[in-house]
Amino acid sequence: MEKYQVVNSRNLSKTLLYKIIIAVLVLFFLFLFALSSNWFGEGSALETFFFKNESSIMSPISIGFVIIAVAFSVVMRSRMRNPIPLGVLELDEQGYTFAGMNNAQTRGTWNNARYVAFEFFSVASINNPKGCLNYLTIVDNLGTHTFEILIESSLAKSGLGDQLRQINMKVPVKVKYAHLIKKIFRDKDLSLR
């Protein structure tokens, strides 16, 4: 039986505000690309306006993007250092049990589960001091349960990988990676084979 600390790090990248800001940034960069590629026509009123007012428009926008990026970085780091503890998740061959801080319990068996998904961010490191942002999602007859679990060391990650392989024999398990380099090279400890 493996036990994992369940926390809430208040991850900003899962919020609607973060997604809206990213969408605005992408649209803004596409607009700049279209403007520099003369998609609006050479000498158009829009192009003339931006080139005449470049210093008064682009400088504040650039400074605003930098301030927003720094603010998000500081807030995310602070939240990852001090996650809110929610309880303990126990995984075994038969099922799972979540014991919350308010003595509420959620139980389920793998026989009733449809699938399990695990999104791996990282173990504890300088950028992620507690090992937050690792999400284990269990979909069963009772609904969808998502737990943000702490992975404090490589040994804990290896134990979770063994547990996921055992669970995969009973119910389909999907392992996703948050970082592009992990998506390419994968992680031996979390391999399901």
C-alpha positions in Angstrom: 0.0 0.0 0.0 1.4 3.4 -1.1 0.4 6.6 0.7 0.6 10.0 -0.9 0.1 13.5 0.6 -2.7 15.3 -1.3 -2.4 19.1 -1.5 -3.8 22.1 -3.3 -1.1 24.3 -4.6 -3.7 26.6 -6.3 -2.0 26.1 -9.7 -2.6 29.2 -11.8 -2.0 27.4 -15.1 -5.3 25.5 -14.5 -7.3 28.7 -14.1 -9.4 30.5 -16.7 -7.5 33.7 -16.2 -4.2 32.1 -17.1 -5.8 30.6 -20.3 -7.3 33.9 -21.3 -3.9 35.7 -20.8 -2.1 33.0 -22.9 -4.8 33.3 -25.7 -4.4 37.1 -25.7 -0.6 36.7 -25.9 -0.9 34.3 -28.8 -3.3 36.6 -30.7 -1.0 39.6 -30.0 2.1 37.8 -31.4 0.1 36.6 -34.4 -1.0 40.2 -35.0 2.6 41.4 -34.8 3.6 38.7 -37.3 0.8 39.6 -39.7 1.8 43.3 -39.4 5.5 42.6 -40.1 4.6 40.3 -43.0 2.4 43.0 -44.6 -0.7 40.9 -44.5 -2.8 44.1 -44.1 -1.2 45.6 -47.2 1.9 47.8 -47.6 1.3 51.3 -46.4 -2.1 50.4 -44.8 -3.5 52.8 -42.2 -2.9 50.1 -39.5 0.7 49.7 -40.5 1.3 53.4 -40.7 -0.3 54.0 -37.3 1.8 51.3 -35.6 5.1 52.4 -37.1 4.5 56.1 -36.3 3.5 55.3 -32.7 5.8 52.4 -32.1 7.6 53.8 -29.1 4.4 55.0 -27.4 2.5 51.7 -28.0 5.1 48.9 -28.0 7.1 49.9 -24.9 4.1 49.9 -22.5 2.8 46.6 -24.0 6.3 45.0 -23.6 6.7 46.2 -20.1 3.2 45.0 -19.2 4.0 41.5 -20.5 7.2 41.4 -18.5 5.4 42.5 -15.3 2.6 39.9 -15.8 5.2 37.1 -16.4 7.2 38.0 -13.3 4.0 38.3 -11.2 2.8 34.8 -12.4 6.3 33.4 -11.7 6.5 34.8 -8.1 2.9 33.8 -7.2 3.4 30.2 -8.6 6.6 29.7 -6.7 5.1 31.0 -3.5 2.1 28.7 -3.9 4.3 25.7 -4.7 6.3 26.3 -1.5 3.2 26.5 0.7 0.6 24.1 -0.7 -2.6 23.6 1.3 -2.7 20.0 2.7 -6.0 18.2 2.0 -5.4 14.7 3.2 -3.8 11.3 2.3 -4.4 9.1 -0.7 -3.8 5.4 -0.2 -3.4 3.1 -3.3 -3.3 -0.6 -3.2 -4.1 -3.6 -5.4 -7.8 -3.5 -4.6 -8.6 0.2 -4.8 -8.0 3.7 -3.4 -8.9 5.5 -0.2 -8.7 9.2 0.3 -8.8 10.4 3.9 -9.4 14.2 4.1 -8.3 16.5 6.8 -11.9 16.9 7.9 -12.2 13.1 8.4 -14.2 12.7 5.2 -13.3 9.5 3.3 -13.7 8.5 -0.3 -13.2 4.9 -1.3 -13.3 3.1 -4.6 -12.2 -0.1 -6.1 -10.4 -0.7 -9.4 -13.3 -3.0 -10.5 -15.5 0.0 -10.7 -13.0 2.4 -12.3 -13.1 3.2 -16.0 -9.5 4.6 -16.2 -6.7 6.3 -14.3 -4.7 9.2 -15.6 -1.5 10.6 -14.1 0.0 13.9 -15.1 3.6 14.1 -14.0 5.3 17.5 -13.5 8.3 16.8 -11.4 9.7 15.5 -8.1 10.8 18.0 -5.4 13.5 20.3 -6.8 14.6 23.9 -6.6 11.8 25.1 -8.8 9.3 22.8 -7.2 10.4 22.5 -3.5 7.6 20.2 -2.3 7.0 18.2 -5.5 3.6 19.7 -6.3 1.6 19.8 -9.6 1.4 16.0 -10.1 -2.2 15.1 -10.8 -3.7 11.7 -10.4 -7.2 11.4 -11.8 -9.4 8.4 -11.2 -12.6 8.1 -13.2 -15.1 5.6 -11.8 -18.8 5.0 -11.3 -18.9 7.7 -8.6 -17.5 10.4 -10.9 -14.1 12.0 -11.5 -11.7 12.4 -8.7 -8.5 14.5 -9.2 -5.8 14.5 -6.6 -2.7 16.7 -6.6 -0.1 14.5 -5.0 3.3 15.3 -3.7 6.2 13.4 -5.1 9.1 14.3 -2.8 11.8 12.0 -4.2 12.8 9.7 -7.0 12.1 6.8 -4.7 8.5 7.9 -4.2 8.2 8.4 -8.0 9.5 4.8 -8.5 7.0 3.5 -6.0 4.2 5.3 -7.8 5.4 3.8 -11.1 5.2 0.3 -9.6 1.8 1.0 -8.2 0.6 2.4 -11.6 1.8 -0.8 -13.4 -0.2 -2.9 -10.9 -3.3 -0.8 -11.4 -2.8 -1.0 -15.2 -3.4 -4.8 -15.0 -6.9 -4.1 -13.8 -7.9 -0.8 -15.4 -6.3 1.3 -18.2 -3.8 3.9 -17.0 -2.6 6.9 -19.0 0.6 8.7 -18.0 1.0 12.3 -19.3 4.0 14.6 -18.9 3.8 18.3 -18.3 7.2 19.1 -19.7 8.0 18.8 -23.4 11.4 17.1 -22.8 9.6 14.4 -20.7 7.0 14.0 -23.5 9.8 13.2 -25.9 12.1 11.0 -23.7 9.6 9.7 -21.2 10.5 8.5 -17.7 11.6 4.9 -17.0 10.1 5.0 -13.5 6.6 5.8 -14.9 6.7 3.4 -17.8 3.7 1.1 -17.8 5.6 -1.9 -19.2 
